[in-house]
Amino acid sequence: MEQLKEFFTVYPEGIDNFHLWGAIFSFIIFVIYILSHKIISTKDSDSQVARLHYYFFLPYLLISFLYCALTGRIDSYPIGSLLSGAFIYFSLYYVYLSTLIKMSKKSISLEILGHIRNVSPEEECTQKKLLLQFLQGKRGAEYMRDNGIKQLVKKGWMKEKGSVYSITSEGKKINELVCSLIKLFDLRRY
């Protein structure tokens, strides 16, 4: 038991340790919840998972404030360690989990790998077979385009009127940010 306590004691102050481990455990509970409820596979999973991620952060904040109130430290609340814990919690989602989910669901390159495996048991196929499979598949290029449009409209970055699309002011800001990143890293769009 003493070894376990030593393992979790990274900082001399208990609240600082809570902020570190509370962030990690809150994130683990969040992941278990979304996996056990199969939320990632739902139609509107992006916004639903992001919203749940914020909800799972609220008990972490509440317990932190209660701990400080009960120990009489509310006047010297450790904002620095709270911000560090928040950084860890949100980074685990936005840097790692969200990226993995989006890459798994929306990467054209990974989709091509799946098509090669489906086309040929030997896991080899010609470019012509691959292109036919990709274009005819229910999750081919047309599906990806239509799904991408739906996501942009849902996020409010684009408006749809019939078959006419327009970019919103928020969409323009996002596009400018992406263009700046592309220029900064000397990348090219497809």
Secondary structure, DSSP 8 states (H G I E B T S, - for coil): -HHHHHHH--SSSHHHHHHHHHHHHHHHHHHHHHHHTTGGGSTTHHHHHHHHHHHHHHHHHHHHHHHHHHTT-GGG--HHHHHHHHHHHHHIIIIIIHHHHHHHHH-HHHHHHHHHHHH-TTS---HHHHHHHHHHSTTSHHHHHHHHHHHHHHTTSEEEETTEEEE-HHHHHHHHHHHHHHHHTT----
